[in-house]
């Protein structure tokens, strides 16, 4: 990658690392992985276009899904994109206090075991 390509990737990674996790968590709850459609919605909201969208795909898709979506034409490898993204993200994934939906039965059983 040229120095200009590296600079462009860093600028996009910085924008994504600062804003995309919050957008995804707000829209779809905390998760390690998101769908391509959810990631695309976040990218559209941030107005990110071009080949460095692959940084977001690398952060939130499995490596197999990343390869399928980018069709091998990504200017950056999945591992390099993940290192770039998670090296800049202010937190490295959903916090333990992130919203996670549970069933009513699970909620009732958790409440029943809590000390009074």
TACORPE-V692655 format. One record per pair of residues at least 24 apart in sequence whose C-alpha atoms are under 8 Angstrom apart, sorted by the first residue. I is the first residue (numbers start at 1). GAP is how many residues later the second one is. D is the distance in Angstrom with one decimal. If there is no record, write none. Layout:
BEGIN
i gap d
I GAP D
I GAP D
END
This chain:
BEGIN
i gap d
1 74 7.6
9 43 6.2
10 74 7.3
12 36 7.7
12 40 6.7
13 42 6.6
13 71 6.5
13 72 5.4
13 75 7.4
14 71 7.2
14 74 6.1
14 75 7.6
16 40 7.0
16 69 7.4
17 68 5.7
17 69 7.1
17 71 5.8
17 72 4.3
17 73 7.2
18 70 7.6
18 71 5.9
18 72 6.8
19 27 7.9
20 26 7.8
21 72 7.6
25 69 7.8
29 69 7.2
29 70 5.9
29 71 6.6
30 63 7.9
30 64 5.2
30 65 7.8
30 68 5.6
30 69 6.2
30 70 6.7
31 62 7.7
31 63 6.4
32 28 6.6
32 61 6.8
32 62 7.3
33 27 4.7
33 28 5.5
33 29 7.4
34 26 5.7
34 27 6.5
35 25 8.0
35 26 7.3
36 25 7.7
51 24 6.7
52 24 7.8
54 24 7.9
54 27 7.4
55 26 4.9
55 27 6.8
55 29 8.0
55 30 6.8
56 29 7.8
58 24 5.7
59 26 6.7
59 27 7.6
END
